[in-house]
Amino acid sequence: MNNWGYAFEPADLCTGLPVGAVAEVERLAAELAALGADADTVGRPEDRVGGLRQFTLFEGRGFFSYLVDRHHEDIVIVQVVWFG
């Protein structure tokens, strides 16, 4: 799994986010893609594997939600939330 992408247009998911936050989402998505199938075990919830996962940004200033698409071997970013 070396691919990642947004489920929707990046402009729709990242509107109003600082440039640094978008860069951090993309950096972390690339690292998750490099993990491959193990990306299902990273982030929250910690008590189960698979499904919708969340990864915290900048020590709680935001988070993004993602899915591991094993069929297409992709990480799909479905939501980005920024608290500022």
mmCIF file of the N, C-alpha and C atoms, coordinates in Angstrom:
data_MODEL
# 
_entry.id   MODEL 
# 
loop_
_atom_site.group_PDB 
_atom_site.id 
_atom_site.type_symbol 
_atom_site.label_atom_id 
_atom_site.label_alt_id 
_atom_site.label_comp_id 
_atom_site.label_asym_id 
_atom_site.label_entity_id 
_atom_site.label_seq_id 
_atom_site.pdbx_PDB_ins_code 
_atom_site.Cartn_x 
_atom_site.Cartn_y 
_atom_site.Cartn_z 
_atom_site.occupancy 
_atom_site.B_iso_or_equiv 
_atom_site.pdbx_formal_charge 
_atom_site.auth_seq_id 
_atom_site.auth_comp_id 
_atom_site.auth_asym_id 
_atom_site.auth_atom_id 
_atom_site.pdbx_PDB_model_num 
ATOM 1   N N  . MET A 1 1  ? 0.848   -1.170 0.000  1.00 0.00 ? 1  MET A N  1 
ATOM 2   C CA . MET A 1 1  ? 0.000   0.000  0.000  1.00 0.00 ? 1  MET A CA 1 
ATOM 3   C C  . MET A 1 1  ? 0.891   1.229  0.000  1.00 0.00 ? 1  MET A C  1 
ATOM 4   N N  . ASN A 1 2  ? 0.964   1.904  -1.091 1.00 0.00 ? 2  ASN A N  1 
ATOM 5   C CA . ASN A 1 2  ? 1.781   3.110  -1.149 1.00 0.00 ? 2  ASN A CA 1 
ATOM 6   C C  . ASN A 1 2  ? 0.969   4.322  -1.572 1.00 0.00 ? 2  ASN A C  1 
ATOM 7   N N  . ASN A 1 3  ? -0.330  4.186  -1.657 1.00 0.00 ? 3  ASN A N  1 
ATOM 8   C CA . ASN A 1 3  ? -1.172  5.270  -2.135 1.00 0.00 ? 3  ASN A CA 1 
ATOM 9   C C  . ASN A 1 3  ? -2.067  5.797  -1.025 1.00 0.00 ? 3  ASN A C  1 
ATOM 10  N N  . TRP A 1 4  ? -2.394  7.055  -1.133 1.00 0.00 ? 4  TRP A N  1 
ATOM 11  C CA . TRP A 1 4  ? -3.380  7.644  -0.253 1.00 0.00 ? 4  TRP A CA 1 
ATOM 12  C C  . TRP A 1 4  ? -4.084  8.731  -1.048 1.00 0.00 ? 4  TRP A C  1 
ATOM 13  N N  . GLY A 1 5  ? -5.256  9.120  -0.582 1.00 0.00 ? 5  GLY A N  1 
ATOM 14  C CA . GLY A 1 5  ? -5.999  10.187 -1.245 1.00 0.00 ? 5  GLY A CA 1 
ATOM 15  C C  . GLY A 1 5  ? -7.152  10.645 -0.383 1.00 0.00 ? 5  GLY A C  1 
ATOM 16  N N  . TYR A 1 6  ? -7.789  11.692 -0.843 1.00 0.00 ? 6  TYR A N  1 
ATOM 17  C CA . TYR A 1 6  ? -8.954  12.228 -0.149 1.00 0.00 ? 6  TYR A CA 1 
ATOM 18  C C  . TYR A 1 6  ? -10.214 11.579 -0.723 1.00 0.00 ? 6  TYR A C  1 
ATOM 19  N N  . ALA A 1 7  ? -11.200 11.336 0.125  1.00 0.00 ? 7  ALA A N  1 
ATOM 20  C CA . ALA A 1 7  ? -12.464 10.765 -0.330 1.00 0.00 ? 7  ALA A CA 1 
ATOM 21  C C  . ALA A 1 7  ? -13.250 11.782 -1.147 1.00 0.00 ? 7  ALA A C  1 
ATOM 22  N N  . PHE A 1 8  ? -13.054 13.058 -0.842 1.00 0.00 ? 8  PHE A N  1 
ATOM 23  C CA . PHE A 1 8  ? -13.733 14.156 -1.531 1.00 0.00 ? 8  PHE A CA 1 
ATOM 24  C C  . PHE A 1 8  ? -12.660 15.110 -2.042 1.00 0.00 ? 8  PHE A C  1 
ATOM 25  N N  . GLU A 1 9  ? -13.055 16.178 -2.653 1.00 0.00 ? 9  GLU A N  1 
ATOM 26  C CA . GLU A 1 9  ? -12.087 17.161 -3.118 1.00 0.00 ? 9  GLU A CA 1 
ATOM 27  C C  . GLU A 1 9  ? -11.318 17.726 -1.922 1.00 0.00 ? 9  GLU A C  1 
ATOM 28  N N  . PRO A 1 10 ? -9.998  17.840 -2.033 1.00 0.00 ? 10 PRO A N  1 
ATOM 29  C CA . PRO A 1 10 ? -9.218  18.385 -0.920 1.00 0.00 ? 10 PRO A CA 1 
ATOM 30  C C  . PRO A 1 10 ? -9.712  19.757 -0.466 1.00 0.00 ? 10 PRO A C  1 
ATOM 31  N N  . ALA A 1 11 ? -10.181 20.578 -1.406 1.00 0.00 ? 11 ALA A N  1 
ATOM 32  C CA . ALA A 1 11 ? -10.689 21.900 -1.037 1.00 0.00 ? 11 ALA A CA 1 
ATOM 33  C C  . ALA A 1 11 ? -11.913 21.792 -0.130 1.00 0.00 ? 11 ALA A C  1 
ATOM 34  N N  . ASP A 1 12 ? -12.721 20.740 -0.314 1.00 0.00 ? 12 ASP A N  1 
ATOM 35  C CA . ASP A 1 12 ? -13.898 20.553 0.534  1.00 0.00 ? 12 ASP A CA 1 
ATOM 36  C C  . ASP A 1 12 ? -13.522 20.086 1.930  1.00 0.00 ? 12 ASP A C  1 
ATOM 37  N N  . LEU A 1 13 ? -12.534 19.226 2.028  1.00 0.00 ? 13 LEU A N  1 
ATOM 38  C CA . LEU A 1 13 ? -12.135 18.675 3.324  1.00 0.00 ? 13 LEU A CA 1 
ATOM 39  C C  . LEU A 1 13 ? -11.220 19.611 4.110  1.00 0.00 ? 13 LEU A C  1 
ATOM 40  N N  . CYS A 1 14 ? -10.474 20.444 3.422  1.00 0.00 ? 14 CYS A N  1 
ATOM 41  C CA . CYS A 1 14 ? -9.427  21.231 4.079  1.00 0.00 ? 14 CYS A CA 1 
ATOM 42  C C  . CYS A 1 14 ? -9.705  22.729 4.093  1.00 0.00 ? 14 CYS A C  1 
ATOM 43  N N  . THR A 1 15 ? -10.922 23.140 3.801  1.00 0.00 ? 15 THR A N  1 
ATOM 44  C CA . THR A 1 15 ? -11.266 24.556 3.794  1.00 0.00 ? 15 THR A CA 1 
ATOM 45  C C  . THR A 1 15 ? -11.059 25.152 5.181  1.00 0.00 ? 15 THR A C  1 
ATOM 46  N N  . GLY A 1 16 ? -10.338 26.245 5.238  1.00 0.00 ? 16 GLY A N  1 
ATOM 47  C CA . GLY A 1 16 ? -10.114 26.951 6.493  1.00 0.00 ? 16 GLY A CA 1 
ATOM 48  C C  . GLY A 1 16 ? -8.969  26.426 7.335  1.00 0.00 ? 16 GLY A C  1 
ATOM 49  N N  . LEU A 1 17 ? -8.342  25.357 6.927  1.00 0.00 ? 17 LEU A N  1 
ATOM 50  C CA . LEU A 1 17 ? -7.217  24.817 7.677  1.00 0.00 ? 17 LEU A CA 1 
ATOM 51  C C  . LEU A 1 17 ? -5.945  25.585 7.348  1.00 0.00 ? 17 LEU A C  1 
ATOM 52  N N  . PRO A 1 18 ? -5.076  25.778 8.334  1.00 0.00 ? 18 PRO A N  1 
ATOM 53  C CA . PRO A 1 18 ? -3.781  26.386 8.042  1.00 0.00 ? 18 PRO A CA 1 
ATOM 54  C C  . PRO A 1 18 ? -2.976  25.479 7.103  1.00 0.00 ? 18 PRO A C  1 
ATOM 55  N N  . VAL A 1 19 ? -2.112  26.082 6.324  1.00 0.00 ? 19 VAL A N  1 
ATOM 56  C CA . VAL A 1 19 ? -1.298  25.332 5.371  1.00 0.00 ? 19 VAL A CA 1 
ATOM 57  C C  . VAL A 1 19 ? -0.484  24.255 6.084  1.00 0.00 ? 19 VAL A C  1 
ATOM 58  N N  . GLY A 1 20 ? 0.017   24.558 7.272  1.00 0.00 ? 20 GLY A N  1 
ATOM 59  C CA . GLY A 1 20 ? 0.805   23.587 8.036  1.00 0.00 ? 20 GLY A CA 1 
ATOM 60  C C  . GLY A 1 20 ? -0.012  22.374 8.450  1.00 0.00 ? 20 GLY A C  1 
ATOM 61  N N  . ALA A 1 21 ? -1.288  22.591 8.753  1.00 0.00 ? 21 ALA A N  1 
ATOM 62  C CA . ALA A 1 21 ? -2.154  21.472 9.142  1.00 0.00 ? 21 ALA A CA 1 
ATOM 63  C C  . ALA A 1 21 ? -2.414  20.567 7.947  1.00 0.00 ? 21 ALA A C  1 
ATOM 64  N N  . VAL A 1 22 ? -2.643  21.145 6.781  1.00 0.00 ? 22 VAL A N  1 
ATOM 65  C CA . VAL A 1 22 ? -2.853  20.344 5.571  1.00 0.00 ? 22 VAL A CA 1 
ATOM 66  C C  . VAL A 1 22 ? -1.586  19.550 5.252  1.00 0.00 ? 22 VAL A C  1 
ATOM 67  N N  . ALA A 1 23 ? -0.442  20.194 5.375  1.00 0.00 ? 23 ALA A N  1 
ATOM 68  C CA . ALA A 1 23 ? 0.830   19.503 5.123  1.00 0.00 ? 23 ALA A CA 1 
ATOM 69  C C  . ALA A 1 23 ? 1.032   18.351 6.095  1.00 0.00 ? 23 ALA A C  1 
ATOM 70  N N  . GLU A 1 24 ? 0.629   18.538 7.347  1.00 0.00 ? 24 GLU A N  1 
ATOM 71  C CA . GLU A 1 24 ? 0.766   17.477 8.343  1.00 0.00 ? 24 GLU A CA 1 
ATOM 72  C C  . GLU A 1 24 ? -0.168  16.314 8.035  1.00 0.00 ? 24 GLU A C  1 
ATOM 73  N N  . VAL A 1 25 ? -1.395  16.591 7.614  1.00 0.00 ? 25 VAL A N  1 
ATOM 74  C CA . VAL A 1 25 ? -2.322  15.529 7.221  1.00 0.00 ? 25 VAL A CA 1 
ATOM 75  C C  . VAL A 1 25 ? -1.716  14.722 6.081  1.00 0.00 ? 25 VAL A C  1 
ATOM 76  N N  . GLU A 1 26 ? -1.181  15.406 5.093  1.00 0.00 ? 26 GLU A N  1 
ATOM 77  C CA . GLU A 1 26 ? -0.616  14.717 3.938  1.00 0.00 ? 26 GLU A CA 1 
ATOM 78  C C  . GLU A 1 26 ? 0.643   13.940 4.292  1.00 0.00 ? 26 GLU A C  1 
ATOM 79  N N  . ARG A 1 27 ? 1.452   14.466 5.195  1.00 0.00 ? 27 ARG A N  1 
ATOM 80  C CA . ARG A 1 27 ? 2.652   13.747 5.639  1.00 0.00 ? 27 ARG A CA 1 
ATOM 81  C C  . ARG A 1 27 ? 2.273   12.472 6.389  1.00 0.00 ? 27 ARG A C  1 
ATOM 82  N N  . LEU A 1 28 ? 1.317   12.596 7.298  1.00 0.00 ? 28 LEU A N  1 
ATOM 83  C CA . LEU A 1 28 ? 0.878   11.426 8.064  1.00 0.00 ? 28 LEU A CA 1 
ATOM 84  C C  . LEU A 1 28 ? 0.179   10.404 7.178  1.00 0.00 ? 28 LEU A C  1 
ATOM 85  N N  . ALA A 1 29 ? -0.590  10.861 6.199  1.00 0.00 ? 29 ALA A N  1 
ATOM 86  C CA . ALA A 1 29 ? -1.244  9.938  5.268  1.00 0.00 ? 29 ALA A CA 1 
ATOM 87  C C  . ALA A 1 29 ? -0.209  9.144  4.483  1.00 0.00 ? 29 ALA A C  1 
ATOM 88  N N  . ALA A 1 30 ? 0.868   9.799  4.079  1.00 0.00 ? 30 ALA A N  1 
ATOM 89  C CA . ALA A 1 30 ? 1.930   9.098  3.357  1.00 0.00 ? 30 ALA A CA 1 
ATOM 90  C C  . ALA A 1 30 ? 2.589   8.054  4.251  1.00 0.00 ? 30 ALA A C  1 
ATOM 91  N N  . GLU A 1 31 ? 2.778   8.378  5.525  1.00 0.00 ? 31 GLU A N  1 
ATOM 92  C CA . GLU A 1 31 ? 3.361   7.410  6.454  1.00 0.00 ? 31 GLU A CA 1 
ATOM 93  C C  . GLU A 1 31 ? 2.411   6.239  6.691  1.00 0.00 ? 31 GLU A C  1 
ATOM 94  N N  . LEU A 1 32 ? 1.120   6.512  6.794  1.00 0.00 ? 32 LEU A N  1 
ATOM 95  C CA . LEU A 1 32 ? 0.143   5.431  6.954  1.00 0.00 ? 32 LEU A CA 1 
ATOM 96  C C  . LEU A 1 32 ? 0.142   4.526  5.729  1.00 0.00 ? 32 LEU A C  1 
ATOM 97  N N  . ALA A 1 33 ? 0.230   5.122  4.555  1.00 0.00 ? 33 ALA A N  1 
ATOM 98  C CA . ALA A 1 33 ? 0.276   4.324  3.328  1.00 0.00 ? 33 ALA A CA 1 
ATOM 99  C C  . ALA A 1 33 ? 1.511   3.436  3.313  1.00 0.00 ? 33 ALA A C  1 
ATOM 100 N N  . ALA A 1 34 ? 2.618   3.951  3.834  1.00 0.00 ? 34 ALA A N  1 
ATOM 101 C CA . ALA A 1 34 ? 3.839   3.150  3.893  1.00 0.00 ? 34 ALA A CA 1 
ATOM 102 C C  . ALA A 1 34 ? 3.699   1.979  4.863  1.00 0.00 ? 34 ALA A C  1 
ATOM 103 N N  . LEU A 1 35 ? 2.852   2.129  5.880  1.00 0.00 ? 35 LEU A N  1 
ATOM 104 C CA . LEU A 1 35 ? 2.610   1.031  6.819  1.00 0.00 ? 35 LEU A CA 1 
ATOM 105 C C  . LEU A 1 35 ? 1.851   -0.117 6.171  1.00 0.00 ? 35 LEU A C  1 
ATOM 106 N N  . GLY A 1 36 ? 1.107   0.185  5.134  1.00 0.00 ? 36 GLY A N  1 
ATOM 107 C CA . GLY A 1 36 ? 0.338   -0.851 4.457  1.00 0.00 ? 36 GLY A CA 1 
ATOM 108 C C  . GLY A 1 36 ? -0.843  -1.304 5.295  1.00 0.00 ? 36 GLY A C  1 
ATOM 109 N N  . ALA A 1 37 ? -1.068  -2.595 5.345  1.00 0.00 ? 37 ALA A N  1 
ATOM 110 C CA . ALA A 1 37 ? -2.219  -3.159 6.064  1.00 0.00 ? 37 ALA A CA 1 
ATOM 111 C C  . ALA A 1 37 ? -2.153  -2.867 7.558  1.00 0.00 ? 37 ALA A C  1 
ATOM 112 N N  . ASP A 1 38 ? -0.982  -2.619 8.105  1.00 0.00 ? 38 ASP A N  1 
ATOM 113 C CA . ASP A 1 38 ? -0.857  -2.297 9.526  1.00 0.00 ? 38 ASP A CA 1 
ATOM 114 C C  . ASP A 1 38 ? -1.453  -0.940 9.884  1.00 0.00 ? 38 ASP A C  1 
ATOM 115 N N  . ALA A 1 39 ? -1.789  -0.127 8.898  1.00 0.00 ? 39 ALA A N  1 
ATOM 116 C CA . ALA A 1 39 ? -2.423  1.162  9.169  1.00 0.00 ? 39 ALA A CA 1 
ATOM 117 C C  . ALA A 1 39 ? -3.780  0.977  9.845  1.00 0.00 ? 39 ALA A C  1 
ATOM 118 N N  . ASP A 1 40 ? -4.353  -0.219 9.749  1.00 0.00 ? 40 ASP A N  1 
ATOM 119 C CA . ASP A 1 40 ? -5.610  -0.531 10.432 1.00 0.00 ? 40 ASP A CA 1 
ATOM 120 C C  . ASP A 1 40 ? -5.470  -0.563 11.945 1.00 0.00 ? 40 ASP A C  1 
ATOM 121 N N  . THR A 1 41 ? -4.260  -0.554 12.458 1.00 0.00 ? 41 THR A N  1 
ATOM 122 C CA . THR A 1 41 ? -4.032  -0.656 13.902 1.00 0.00 ? 41 THR A CA 1 
ATOM 123 C C  . THR A 1 41 ? -3.551  0.647  14.516 1.00 0.00 ? 41 THR A C  1 
ATOM 124 N N  . VAL A 1 42 ? -3.360  1.674  13.698 1.00 0.00 ? 42 VAL A N  1 
ATOM 125 C CA . VAL A 1 42 ? -2.818  2.949  14.168 1.00 0.00 ? 42 VAL A CA 1 
ATOM 126 C C  . VAL A 1 42 ? -3.951  3.922  14.436 1.00 0.00 ? 42 VAL A C  1 
ATOM 127 N N  . GLY A 1 43 ? -3.801  4.751  15.445 1.00 0.00 ? 43 GLY A N  1 
ATOM 128 C CA . GLY A 1 43 ? -4.806  5.753  15.765 1.00 0.00 ? 43 GLY A CA 1 
ATOM 129 C C  . GLY A 1 43 ? -5.906  5.198  16.651 1.00 0.00 ? 43 GLY A C  1 
ATOM 130 N N  . ARG A 1 44 ? -6.997  5.951  16.716 1.00 0.00 ? 44 ARG A N  1 
ATOM 131 C CA . ARG A 1 44 ? -8.127  5.540  17.533 1.00 0.00 ? 44 ARG A CA 1 
ATOM 132 C C  . ARG A 1 44 ? -9.189  4.906  16.662 1.00 0.00 ? 44 ARG A C  1 
ATOM 133 N N  . PRO A 1 45 ? -10.009 4.053  17.152 1.00 0.00 ? 45 PRO A N  1 
ATOM 134 C CA . PRO A 1 45 ? -10.024 3.478  18.493 1.00 0.00 ? 45 PRO A CA 1 
ATOM 135 C C  . PRO A 1 45 ? -8.906  2.461  18.678 1.00 0.00 ? 45 PRO A C  1 
ATOM 136 N N  . GLU A 1 46 ? -8.389  2.432  19.869 1.00 0.00 ? 46 GLU A N  1 
ATOM 137 C CA . GLU A 1 46 ? -7.255  1.565  20.166 1.00 0.00 ? 46 GLU A CA 1 
ATOM 138 C C  . GLU A 1 46 ? -7.669  0.141  20.509 1.00 0.00 ? 46 GLU A C  1 
ATOM 139 N N  . ASP A 1 47 ? -8.946  -0.073 20.801 1.00 0.00 ? 47 ASP A N  1 
ATOM 140 C CA . ASP A 1 47 ? -9.398  -1.391 21.257 1.00 0.00 ? 47 ASP A CA 1 
ATOM 141 C C  . ASP A 1 47 ? -9.864  -2.315 20.131 1.00 0.00 ? 47 ASP A C  1 
ATOM 142 N N  . ARG A 1 48 ? -9.782  -1.858 18.878 1.00 0.00 ? 48 ARG A N  1 
ATOM 143 C CA . ARG A 1 48 ? -10.176 -2.726 17.768 1.00 0.00 ? 48 ARG A CA 1 
ATOM 144 C C  . ARG A 1 48 ? -9.377  -2.378 16.518 1.00 0.00 ? 48 ARG A C  1 
ATOM 145 N N  . VAL A 1 49 ? -9.448  -3.267 15.561 1.00 0.00 ? 49 VAL A N  1 
ATOM 146 C CA . VAL A 1 49 ? -8.717  -3.106 14.303 1.00 0.00 ? 49 VAL A CA 1 
ATOM 147 C C  . VAL A 1 49 ? -9.720  -2.873 13.183 1.00 0.00 ? 49 VAL A C  1 
ATOM 148 N N  . GLY A 1 50 ? -9.358  -2.016 12.225 1.00 0.00 ? 50 GLY A N  1 
ATOM 149 C CA . GLY A 1 50 ? -10.200 -1.780 11.063 1.00 0.00 ? 50 GLY A CA 1 
ATOM 150 C C  . GLY A 1 50 ? -11.238 -0.713 11.283 1.00 0.00 ? 50 GLY A C  1 
ATOM 151 N N  . GLY A 1 51 ? -12.057 -0.510 10.268 1.00 0.00 ? 51 GLY A N  1 
ATOM 152 C CA . GLY A 1 51 ? -13.110 0.495  10.333 1.00 0.00 ? 51 GLY A CA 1 
ATOM 153 C C  . GLY A 1 51 ? -12.567 1.901  10.217 1.00 0.00 ? 51 GLY A C  1 
ATOM 154 N N  . LEU A 1 52 ? -13.385 2.864  10.569 1.00 0.00 ? 52 LEU A N  1 
ATOM 155 C CA . LEU A 1 52 ? -12.997 4.262  10.524 1.00 0.00 ? 52 LEU A CA 1 
ATOM 156 C C  . LEU A 1 52 ? -12.005 4.537  11.640 1.00 0.00 ? 52 LEU A C  1 
ATOM 157 N N  . ARG A 1 53 ? -10.854 5.062  11.275 1.00 0.00 ? 53 ARG A N  1 
ATOM 158 C CA . ARG A 1 53 ? -9.785  5.340  12.233 1.00 0.00 ? 53 ARG A CA 1 
ATOM 159 C C  . ARG A 1 53 ? -9.597  6.846  12.356 1.00 0.00 ? 53 ARG A C  1 
ATOM 160 N N  . GLN A 1 54 ? -9.107  7.310  13.500 1.00 0.00 ? 54 GLN A N  1 
ATOM 161 C CA . GLN A 1 54 ? -8.806  8.727  13.701 1.00 0.00 ? 54 GLN A CA 1 
ATOM 162 C C  . GLN A 1 54 ? -7.359  8.883  14.124 1.00 0.00 ? 54 GLN A C  1 
ATOM 163 N N  . PHE A 1 55 ? -6.748  9.943  13.621 1.00 0.00 ? 55 PHE A N  1 
ATOM 164 C CA . PHE A 1 55 ? -5.364  10.231 13.955 1.00 0.00 ? 55 PHE A CA 1 
ATOM 165 C C  . PHE A 1 55 ? -5.284  11.689 14.382 1.00 0.00 ? 55 PHE A C  1 
ATOM 166 N N  . THR A 1 56 ? -4.721  11.945 15.545 1.00 0.00 ? 56 THR A N  1 
ATOM 167 C CA . THR A 1 56 ? -4.655  13.283 16.123 1.00 0.00 ? 56 THR A CA 1 
ATOM 168 C C  . THR A 1 56 ? -3.582  14.128 15.451 1.00 0.00 ? 56 THR A C  1 
ATOM 169 N N  . LEU A 1 57 ? -3.879  15.416 15.311 1.00 0.00 ? 57 LEU A N  1 
ATOM 170 C CA . LEU A 1 57 ? -2.933  16.368 14.729 1.00 0.00 ? 57 LEU A CA 1 
ATOM 171 C C  . LEU A 1 57 ? -2.443  17.342 15.787 1.00 0.00 ? 57 LEU A C  1 
ATOM 172 N N  . PHE A 1 58 ? -1.174  17.624 15.785 1.00 0.00 ? 58 PHE A N  1 
ATOM 173 C CA . PHE A 1 58 ? -0.579  18.656 16.640 1.00 0.00 ? 58 PHE A CA 1 
ATOM 174 C C  . PHE A 1 58 ? -1.087  18.610 18.078 1.00 0.00 ? 58 PHE A C  1 
ATOM 175 N N  . GLU A 1 59 ? -0.938  17.461 18.703 1.00 0.00 ? 59 GLU A N  1 
ATOM 176 C CA . GLU A 1 59 ? -1.266  17.267 20.123 1.00 0.00 ? 59 GLU A CA 1 
ATOM 177 C C  . GLU A 1 59 ? -2.696  17.685 20.466 1.00 0.00 ? 59 GLU A C  1 
ATOM 178 N N  . GLY A 1 60 ? -3.648  17.318 19.611 1.00 0.00 ? 60 GLY A N  1 
ATOM 179 C CA . GLY A 1 60 ? -5.049  17.547 19.909 1.00 0.00 ? 60 GLY A CA 1 
ATOM 180 C C  . GLY A 1 60 ? -5.659  18.797 19.301 1.00 0.00 ? 60 GLY A C  1 
ATOM 181 N N  . ARG A 1 61 ? -4.917  19.527 18.485 1.00 0.00 ? 61 ARG A N  1 
ATOM 182 C CA . ARG A 1 61 ? -5.483  20.728 17.858 1.00 0.00 ? 61 ARG A CA 1 
ATOM 183 C C  . ARG A 1 61 ? -6.407  20.387 16.696 1.00 0.00 ? 61 ARG A C  1 
ATOM 184 N N  . GLY A 1 62 ? -6.435  19.117 16.334 1.00 0.00 ? 62 GLY A N  1 
ATOM 185 C CA . GLY A 1 62 ? -7.309  18.647 15.270 1.00 0.00 ? 62 GLY A CA 1 
ATOM 186 C C  . GLY A 1 62 ? -7.133  17.155 15.093 1.00 0.00 ? 62 GLY A C  1 
ATOM 187 N N  . PHE A 1 63 ? -7.840  16.591 14.140 1.00 0.00 ? 63 PHE A N  1 
ATOM 188 C CA . PHE A 1 63 ? -7.675  15.178 13.821 1.00 0.00 ? 63 PHE A CA 1 
ATOM 189 C C  . PHE A 1 63 ? -8.167  14.933 12.411 1.00 0.00 ? 63 PHE A C  1 
ATOM 190 N N  . PHE A 1 64 ? -7.791  13.793 11.873 1.00 0.00 ? 64 PHE A N  1 
ATOM 191 C CA . PHE A 1 64 ? -8.376  13.369 10.604 1.00 0.00 ? 64 PHE A CA 1 
ATOM 192 C C  . PHE A 1 64 ? -8.817  11.931 10.727 1.00 0.00 ? 64 PHE A C  1 
ATOM 193 N N  . SER A 1 65 ? -9.861  11.601 9.979  1.00 0.00 ? 65 SER A N  1 
ATOM 194 C CA . SER A 1 65 ? -10.408 10.248 9.961  1.00 0.00 ? 65 SER A CA 1 
ATOM 195 C C  . SER A 1 65 ? -10.065 9.613  8.629  1.00 0.00 ? 65 SER A C  1 
ATOM 196 N N  . TYR A 1 66 ? -9.753  8.324  8.669  1.00 0.00 ? 66 TYR A N  1 
ATOM 197 C CA . TYR A 1 66 ? -9.369  7.630  7.447  1.00 0.00 ? 66 TYR A CA 1 
ATOM 198 C C  . TYR A 1 66 ? -9.834  6.185  7.471  1.00 0.00 ? 66 TYR A C  1 
ATOM 199 N N  . LEU A 1 67 ? -9.896  5.616  6.296  1.00 0.00 ? 67 LEU A N  1 
ATOM 200 C CA . LEU A 1 67 ? -10.208 4.207  6.107  1.00 0.00 ? 67 LEU A CA 1 
ATOM 201 C C  . LEU A 1 67 ? -9.059  3.556  5.361  1.00 0.00 ? 67 LEU A C  1 
ATOM 202 N N  . VAL A 1 68 ? -8.837  2.282  5.645  1.00 0.00 ? 68 VAL A N  1 
ATOM 203 C CA . VAL A 1 68 ? -7.868  1.505  4.881  1.00 0.00 ? 68 VAL A CA 1 
ATOM 204 C C  . VAL A 1 68 ? -8.658  0.697  3.871  1.00 0.00 ? 68 VAL A C  1 
ATOM 205 N N  . ASP A 1 69 ? -8.462  1.009  2.603  1.00 0.00 ? 69 ASP A N  1 
ATOM 206 C CA . ASP A 1 69 ? -9.132  0.305  1.516  1.00 0.00 ? 69 ASP A CA 1 
ATOM 207 C C  . ASP A 1 69 ? -8.212  -0.811 1.050  1.00 0.00 ? 69 ASP A C  1 
ATOM 208 N N  . ARG A 1 70 ? -8.417  -2.001 1.590  1.00 0.00 ? 70 ARG A N  1 
ATOM 209 C CA . ARG A 1 70 ? -7.534  -3.129 1.265  1.00 0.00 ? 70 ARG A CA 1 
ATOM 210 C C  . ARG A 1 70 ? -7.689  -3.576 -0.189 1.00 0.00 ? 70 ARG A C  1 
ATOM 211 N N  . HIS A 1 71 ? -8.875  -3.433 -0.745 1.00 0.00 ? 71 HIS A N  1 
ATOM 212 C CA . HIS A 1 71 ? -9.101  -3.879 -2.123 1.00 0.00 ? 71 HIS A CA 1 
ATOM 213 C C  . HIS A 1 71 ? -8.261  -3.069 -3.117 1.00 0.00 ? 71 HIS A C  1 
ATOM 214 N N  . HIS A 1 72 ? -8.294  -1.748 -2.965 1.00 0.00 ? 72 HIS A N  1 
ATOM 215 C CA . HIS A 1 72 ? -7.536  -0.881 -3.867 1.00 0.00 ? 72 HIS A CA 1 
ATOM 216 C C  . HIS A 1 72 ? -6.153  -0.532 -3.312 1.00 0.00 ? 72 HIS A C  1 
ATOM 217 N N  . GLU A 1 73 ? -5.870  -1.012 -2.113 1.00 0.00 ? 73 GLU A N  1 
ATOM 218 C CA . GLU A 1 73 ? -4.601  -0.768 -1.435 1.00 0.00 ? 73 GLU A CA 1 
ATOM 219 C C  . GLU A 1 73 ? -4.331  0.728  -1.283 1.00 0.00 ? 73 GLU A C  1 
ATOM 220 N N  . ASP A 1 74 ? -5.304  1.418  -0.691 1.00 0.00 ? 74 ASP A N  1 
ATOM 221 C CA . ASP A 1 74 ? -5.219  2.859  -0.486 1.00 0.00 ? 74 ASP A CA 1 
ATOM 222 C C  . ASP A 1 74 ? -5.570  3.223  0.955  1.00 0.00 ? 74 ASP A C  1 
ATOM 223 N N  . ILE A 1 75 ? -5.071  4.368  1.371  1.00 0.00 ? 75 ILE A N  1 
ATOM 224 C CA . ILE A 1 75 ? -5.532  5.041  2.576  1.00 0.00 ? 75 ILE A CA 1 
ATOM 225 C C  . ILE A 1 75 ? -6.435  6.165  2.088  1.00 0.00 ? 75 ILE A C  1 
ATOM 226 N N  . VAL A 1 76 ? -7.656  6.249  2.621  1.00 0.00 ? 76 VAL A N  1 
ATOM 227 C CA . VAL A 1 76 ? -8.621  7.244  2.153  1.00 0.00 ? 76 VAL A CA 1 
ATOM 228 C C  . VAL A 1 76 ? -8.954  8.190  3.313  1.00 0.00 ? 76 VAL A C  1 
ATOM 229 N N  . ILE A 1 77 ? -8.607  9.464  3.151  1.00 0.00 ? 77 ILE A N  1 
ATOM 230 C CA . ILE A 1 77 ? -8.916  10.479 4.142  1.00 0.00 ? 77 ILE A CA 1 
ATOM 231 C C  . ILE A 1 77 ? -10.371 10.894 3.919  1.00 0.00 ? 77 ILE A C  1 
ATOM 232 N N  . VAL A 1 78 ? -11.212 10.725 4.941  1.00 0.00 ? 78 VAL A N  1 
ATOM 233 C CA . VAL A 1 78 ? -12.634 11.032 4.774  1.00 0.00 ? 78 VAL A CA 1 
ATOM 234 C C  . VAL A 1 78 ? -13.079 12.271 5.533  1.00 0.00 ? 78 VAL A C  1 
ATOM 235 N N  . GLN A 1 79 ? -12.280 12.729 6.512  1.00 0.00 ? 79 GLN A N  1 
ATOM 236 C CA . GLN A 1 79 ? -12.670 13.893 7.289  1.00 0.00 ? 79 GLN A CA 1 
ATOM 237 C C  . GLN A 1 79 ? -11.431 14.535 7.907  1.00 0.00 ? 79 GLN A C  1 
ATOM 238 N N  . VAL A 1 80 ? -11.403 15.854 7.919  1.00 0.00 ? 80 VAL A N  1 
ATOM 239 C CA . VAL A 1 80 ? -10.346 16.592 8.615  1.00 0.00 ? 80 VAL A CA 1 
ATOM 240 C C  . VAL A 1 80 ? -11.034 17.620 9.498  1.00 0.00 ? 80 VAL A C  1 
ATOM 241 N N  . VAL A 1 81 ? -10.711 17.625 10.799 1.00 0.00 ? 81 VAL A N  1 
ATOM 242 C CA . VAL A 1 81 ? -11.294 18.555 11.758 1.00 0.00 ? 81 VAL A CA 1 
ATOM 243 C C  . VAL A 1 81 ? -10.159 19.352 12.399 1.00 0.00 ? 81 VAL A C  1 
ATOM 244 N N  . TRP A 1 82 ? -10.336 20.665 12.452 1.00 0.00 ? 82 TRP A N  1 
ATOM 245 C CA . TRP A 1 82 ? -9.313  21.545 13.029 1.00 0.00 ? 82 TRP A CA 1 
ATOM 246 C C  . TRP A 1 82 ? -9.950  22.409 14.093 1.00 0.00 ? 82 TRP A C  1 
ATOM 247 N N  . PHE A 1 83 ? -9.425  22.349 15.317 1.00 0.00 ? 83 PHE A N  1 
ATOM 248 C CA . PHE A 1 83 ? -9.943  23.140 16.426 1.00 0.00 ? 83 PHE A CA 1 
ATOM 249 C C  . PHE A 1 83 ? -9.212  24.464 16.570 1.00 0.00 ? 83 PHE A C  1 
ATOM 250 N N  . GLY A 1 84 ? -8.021  24.533 16.009 1.00 0.00 ? 84 GLY A N  1 
ATOM 251 C CA . GLY A 1 84 ? -7.243  25.774 16.019 1.00 0.00 ? 84 GLY A CA 1 
ATOM 252 C C  . GLY A 1 84 ? -6.455  25.972 17.187 1.00 0.00 ? 84 GLY A C  1 
# 
